Amino acid sequence: MFIHLNIVHTVCHDQWGGLERRVFNESRWMADRGHKIAMVAPPGSPLLENAAARGWTVHPMGFTRAGMPADLFRLRRLLRGARPDILNTHGNADTKVGLPAAAGLGIPCIILSRHVSPEVRNSWYNRRLYRDLCQFVLTTSDAASRQIERNLGVDARRIRTIPSGIIPPAALLSRAAARARSAALLGLPGTARFVGYLGRIAPDKGLSDIVSAFSGIREQCPDHHLVLVGEGDFRTALMAQIRDAALEGRVHMAGFHEERWSWLRAFDCKVTASRENDGIPQAVLEAMFARCPVIGTAVGGIPDVIRHERTGLLVPPKDPVRLGAAILDTLRHSDTARRRALAAERSAYASHTIDCMGETLLAVYREVISKGHSPS
């Protein structure tokens, strides 16, 4: 049994999205069990600031293209001095810096985490990273794991699919209270009902399809409003689409909210419409824990958790008509949707808690360290 592991994470992103929240929650779980955490991330990033607030060791590092050579040597010195048991890289740029920096240092366990599902290009450099410079590749979906095995020739025994673990809330607001809160925040009457999206505001998330789907059904659900919770660089284009469709009074850009659970409790359904490969979105899992009916597109890892007509509804990507029909089905057949939501909640508690994720990660760490192997 390992009493104290020395774990170093590298993350090149400066936002506070699903990847960063996963790394933070995973680290908090490990720290609560006595393991030592160090975080290497861009200066001023929310992840680095939150890590510092928890009292973990933090190392600001930009991971910019221009600064990569200097970052590589800085990180190598850092790793040589820290002598970690675990190095886990999480983003594209920090992986390109972190894995070469760790080469030959004898770090017992080096992990490359792949949090997204777009295909990894089969280049000599990627084959070097995935096959030679780490012992394990961790992904968040089976689709990503299969692609890495198939295209890069990574041994399947060296790949693990570990979806994000969610920390369920101690208590959930009643649906009536959550709806009242959301209506007040949006300046709407208390009778308003909601269809919602929660996540990053980006074109690959299919938000234009969600708006188009809602536009097509707006007359059939006159009491419902579409709420988009999150921030991102697609906001301006999305607002233009909303204006062009004359939906200003029915579609609301709510911005970023740290408190997510009350929104999910207010929604009559949570819609995820990713257009291409995606991992298992944390917001889908959170909706399942909140007993909020879920609708998703059949891409990437989404079908790993949304089982059609069992734990939610699946539709093809880039198909607003089918998406709108699924939303109407959920709203009109609330008893059936509620049964699916309860089945989704049971599935989430069985497989997707932070404890499930943490114990699975520890098992991977122990497997590698017990073999005493280092990458070539």
N, C-alpha and C positions, 0 to 999 in steps of 0.2 A: 504493500500500500504506500502511495506517495503522500507524504505529509505536507510538504511545501514545494510547489513547483514555481519556478521563475519563468514567467510568461511575458514575451514581448510581442505586441501587435503593431503592425504598420498599416496606415490608412492614408491614401493620398487625397481624399475628398475633403472639401471644406464646408459641405452642407450638413444638414441634420435629417437625413432620410432613413429609409429602412435599413440600409447596410450599416450606417453609423450607429443606429439605435440597437441593432443586433450585437455589434461588437461591444458596445457599452454594457448592455444587459448581460451578455455572456461573461464579460470581465467582472461585473459586479457579483454575479453568481460565484465565480471562482474566488474572488477576493473574500467573500463572506465565508468561504471554507478554508481560509488560511493561505491561499496561494498569492504570490507576489505578482503584481501587474505593472507593466511599463507600456506607455502608449507613445508611438511616434507618428505625428500627424502635422498638418500645416498649422503655422502659428495663427492664433485667433480663431481657429475652427471650433465649432460647438463641441465636438468630440474631445478635443484637447482640453478645453475649458472645463467640461464636465468631469473629465478624468482627474484634472488637478483639484477640483472641488472635493473629489472623493479621497484625496490624499495619495493617489498613485503617482509613480514616477512618470514625468512627461518630458518629451524631447521634441521641440518644434523642428519641423523639417518640411520644406516646401514641396518637394517631389515635382518640380517643374521640369519641362524638357531641357531648358538651358542649364538648369542646375544639377542635372542627373549625375554627371561625373563627380562633382564635389560631394553630392549627397551620398554617393556610393562609398567614398572613402570615409566620410563622417560616420555613416552607419556602420561600416566595418569596425572602426575604432570603438564605437559605442558597444557593439556586440562583443568585441573582444574583451572589453572591460566588464560588461554586465554578466557574461557567461550564462546566458539563459538556457533553461531546459527546453523551452518551446519558443520557436519563432513562427508567427502566423502572419502572412501577408494577405491583404484583402482587396486591393485595387490594382488597376493595370500598371500605373506608373510606379507605385511602391513595390510591386512584385518584381518589376524589371530592375529596380535598384536593390531590393532586399535580398533576393535569392543569390545573385552574384556576390553581394557583400558578405553573405554568410558562408560562401564556399570555402571549404578547407578549415573552418574554425572548430569543427568537431561538435557543433550544436546537436544534441541527441535527437531532437524531433523538429523537423522543418515542414510546415504546412503551407500549401498554396490554397487559399479559399477563393472560390469562384461564385459570386453572389448573383450573377445574372445569367441568362440563358442564350443570348446571341452566340452563334457558333464561333469557336476559337479558330482562327485561321491556321491552316496546316503549313507553318513555316519552320525552317530549321531552328529559328530562335525560340519559337513557342514549344517545339518538341524538346529543346534543351531545358527550358524552364519546367515544363510539366513532367518530363520523363527522368531528367538527370539531377536537377537541383533541389528537389524536395522528395520527401518520403511518401507524403499523402497529398491528394487533391480532395478538398471538401467542396461540395456543391449544395445548392438548396433545392434542386429538383432532379428527378430521374432523367428528364429529357437532357439536361446539361451533362449529367454523368455519362449517358450513353454516347452523346456527341463527342466528348473528350476521349472516351475509349475508342470509338470508331475512327475518328479523323486523325488523332494524334498518336494512336497506338499505345496509350497508357494501359498498363495491366489493370484489369477490373478490380483486382484485389487491393490496389492502391488508391481506389476512388471510393469515397463515402458520400452518400446523400444525407445531409442533416438539415432539414428545414429549420427556420428560425423558431426559437422557443418563446412563447408569450408569457408574460407575467399577468395572470388574470386579476381583475380588480377585486378588492375585498368585498365590495358591494356594488350593485348596479342600481341606477335610478329606475324608477318605474317608467314605463313608456309614456304615460301621460305627463309626468314631470319633465322628462327629457324633451318631449314635443313642445311643452310650454316654454322651456328654456331656449330651445332653438328658435321658436317663433319670436320670442322677445329679442334675441340677438339680431334677428333679421328684420325686425320691425313689421312682423306679420301678425294677423289675428290669431288668437289661440286655437281656432278651428283648423288651421293649416296642417297639412300632412306632407310627408317628405319622402322623396326618392333621393339617394345620395351616392356620391363618390367621395372617397377619402384617400389621399395619396399625393404623389408628385404631379404637378400640372405640366405635362410634357406630351408632345404629339404621339410618341410611341405607346402611350397609355390609352389611346383610343377615345380621348375626351370629345373630339369632334363627332365621333360616332354616337356617343352618349347623348350629346345635345341634339343631334339629328333624330335619334330614336325618340327622345322626349317630345321634340317638335311634332313628330308624326302621331303621337298619342295624346297630345295635350287636351284635346276636346273630350276625350274619353275618360279622363281622370281630372276633372276640373278643380278638385280641392287639393291636388298635389302640386308641390313645388320641387324642382330639381336643385339640389345644393351640392356644390363642388368645394370640398374642404382641402386646402393645401396651397402651396406656392410653387412657382416654376416659370421657366422662360416662355411657356406657351400661353401665358395669361392674356397678353394683348390680342393675339390672334383669336383666342377663344371668345373674348369679349366682343370682338367684331362680328364673329359668327352669331352670337346671341342677339346683337343689335339687328343684324340683317334678317334674322328670323322673327323679329318682333317678340322676343321672349324675355325682355328686360324684367318684367314683373313676375315671371315664373321660374327663371333660372338665376341662381344667386352664387356669386363667387365669394365664399366666406373667408378666404385667406387661411393662413396657418393657425392652428390651435393645438397647443400642447395637450389639452384635455380632449381626448379622442372618444372616450367611452360614452359620454352623453350624446354625442352626435350619432354614434352607431345605434344607441337605444332609441333615438328619435326617428331613424329611418325605417320606413316600411319595407325597404329592400336596399341592399348595398350593391352597386354595380361596378364591376371591373371589366374593362373592354380592351385589354392589351391587344395590340395589332400583330405583334410578332412574338418570338420566344420571350418568355418571362420566367422568372423563378416562381416560388410560391410567395405571392405578395403578403407581407405581414398584415396589411389592412384586411385581407380576406380572413386570415386566421383570427384577428381581433373581432371581426364581425361575427364569426362563429361562436367565440366565447361570449359575445354580447347577445346571443340568440337573435341575431338580425338575419333575415333571409338573404341569401347571396345569389348573385347572377354573375357568371364569368364567361370569358371566351375560351374556347378549347385550344389554347396554345401553351407551350412550355410546361411549367409545373402546375398550372392552375387545375388541370384535371386530376392531379395527384390528390387534391383535397376536396374539390367540388365534384362529387359523384352525381351525375345527371339524374334528376328526379329522386335522389336519395338524400343528399346533403345540400342541394342547390340546383340551379339550372345552368346548363352550358349551351352556348350558341357559337356559330362560326364567327371568326374575326371579320371586321370590316363589313358588317351586315347590319345596318341600323334598323331595317325592317324586322328582322328576326329578333334583334335585341329589344325593340319596342314591344313586340308580341310577348316576350318573356317577362318584361316588366308588368304588362297588363295582366298576364296570367297570375303573377305573384300577388298583385293588388286585389284582383277579383276573387281569388281562391285563397283567402287568408288562412283558413284552417289547414289546408294542405301545406301552405308555405310555412306555417308554424310547426307542423310536424317535421318538415325538412330541417328547420332551424334547430329543433331539439336534437335531431340525429346528428347535425353538424356540431353542436355543442359537445355531445358525448364523444364524438371522434376527436375533437380538439383537445379535450381533457385527457383522452387516452394516449395521444401521440405528440402533442405540440405544446406542452408546457415548457417553461424555462428549465425545470428539473429534468425533463426528458432530454432536452438538448444538452444540458450540462453533463449529465451522466454519460451520454453517448460520446461527447468530446473527450471526457476523461478516459473512456475505454480506448479511444484511438490513441491518445497520448501514451497510455500505459502499454499498449501493444507495440508501439514503435520503440519506446525507451527500453522495454524488456528485452528486445532483440539486439539492442546495442549497436544498431547500424547507423551510419551517417551517409548522406548522399554522395555520389561520386564527384 
